[in-house]
């Protein structure tokens, strides 16, 4: 019987898989985006998309989906196959950088708050690298799930995740300022939420004070 440590997260495109599938340079840039919140380098997007697709197919996936949490509650997905056509009309399996970074689901069924007319009902999902992609099993198929945010064509927030990400960033900035006033040196704080405990920001190295704030 396999150990829990061997199977835990086995369907997740985690840092261990990224390190195996990506070059050192691409891996370092992607980790910087994930850990430090820096903008994704467009030059590495194609390599990341290819590695993610190869890993997904190796594990039995046939489709991919941008997965998001619209304001109406619950979750939403738009599924697409990896299949496309080659130059000679043959079928090939491909997953481009643009398909990874952004998608355009039908936004007409989501609340708009009166910011656009129905015929302008366009929304865009964008990959959120801070949440790892994973495989969703459904009966005899698997789908590569890409955690995403959901915005209108005018940039208005249409999902529940974007406000959370913005709140985390704001909390991070304030706590860093406080820690520096107290004499601690740190570049990032991580907010951890647990049942009944509230939200506790923890410092990442270097940081002399490891106590909860």
C-alpha positions, 0 to 999 in steps of 0.5 A: 500500500502506498504511503500518504506522502506518495499519493497526496497531491499526485493529481496536482501540478505542484512545485515538485512536478514543475521542477521536473518538467521545466528548465531551471530558468523557467522554473525560477521565474514561475516560482517568483510569480507564485511566491512573490506576486510578480507579473508572469513573464510572457516569455515563459508562458509557452514553456509552462503551458507545454509542460502542463499539457504534457503532464496532464496527458500523461495522467489521462487528461483529454480536456482543460478548463478555466475554473472560477467562482462567479458572483452568483455563487458556486463554481463555473467551468468552460471545457475545451479539448487539447485537440486542434488541427495541424498545417496539413489538417491532421489532428494534433494535441496542443495547448498554447500560452494564450489558452493557459493565460486567458479564456472567454466564457459566455458571461451573459448569465453572470450578474453585471451590476448594470455595467454593460448591455446584454449584447456586450456581455463579455467576460474573461477568465485569467489564470491565477498562478498562486493556485496550482492547476490540478486534474479533475476525475469524472467517471472515465475522464480527467480534465486539467483544471486551471484556477482563474479569476473572472473579470468583465471586458471593462475590467470590473470584478465578476468573481469572488476570488479577485477581492480575496487576492486583493485583500491578501495583497493589501494585508501583506503590504500593511503587515510588512510595514508594521514588521519593519517598524518593529525592526523585523526584515521580511519581504512577504507575509503569508495569511493563514486562515483556520477554523475558529482562529481568524486570519494570522499573517506569518512572515517568510524568511528572512524574519527574526520574529516568528511569532503570530501577528 
